[in-house]
Structure formats: structure tokens, C-alpha cells
């Protein structure tokens, strides 16, 4: 069962909205699905997305874009 929607975790959007060749936003590193679902996500779901963003950014820093 999903928990209540969470409005305390701010969106990672930085208003640089364009998709790269992997369909990730070049500004916030989220997928289209993550972007469109953000407002309805629970705190746990948002935290999971933020952790995935951190992993994606780490991969970019070491030279991979997958």
C-alpha cells in the first residue's frame, strides 16, 4: 500500500528541461516517468528517485552515460 503523497521533498528540477539520448532530463537526471509522477509520489518513492539520480550523476562523472 502506498503512503500519503509527500510535498516536503522538493523536486530536483532546475528548469533546464531537455532529454538526452538516454531519455534522461539533462537538468535533473530524471526519466519522463519520474518527472510526471513526482507530485503523486510518497516520500519514500521520492527518496528512491533522488538516490537513483545520485547514481546517474556519479556514472556521468566517471565517463559513462548508461
N, C-alpha and C positions, 0 to 999 in steps of 0.2 A: 504494500500500500504506500502510495506517495504521501509525503508530508505536505504541509501548507506551503504555498508559494512564498518565496523569500524576496524581500525588497531591500535587505540590508547589505547585500554584497553587490557592489557597483559593477556595471558592465565594463569589460576591458576595452570597449570601443574607444578609439582615439580619433574618430572621424576621418580616417584615411581608408576609404572603403573601395576595394577592388580585389578581385580574385586572381591568384597566381595560377600557374599551370597545374597545380595540385588541388585547385578549388579551395584554397585557404585564403582568407582575407589577409592582405599584405599589412594591414594596420594592426589587427588584434589577434591574428593567427587562429581564428575560429573557422569552422566549417559553416556553410549556409544553414544547415540544420541547427547547429549550436546557436547561431545568431538569432534565428527565427524563434527558437524555443526559450531563449534566455528569460524572458519575462514570466514564463509559466514554470520555470524550474524551481525546485526546492533548494535550500542552502547546500545540501549535500551534493546535489547534481551540479550546482554552480562551482562548488569547490573542486569537484572532479574535472570539470572543464578547465578551470584555472590551472590545475596540475598538468593536464594534457598540453595546455598552451606552453607551460614552462618547459616541458619535454620537447615540444616542437621547436621552441626558440633555442634550446640547447643544441639540438641537432643542426639547426641552421648555423650556429656559431662554429661548430666543428666541421662545417663544409658540406653537410648532407641536406638535401631537401626531399624528404620522402614522407 
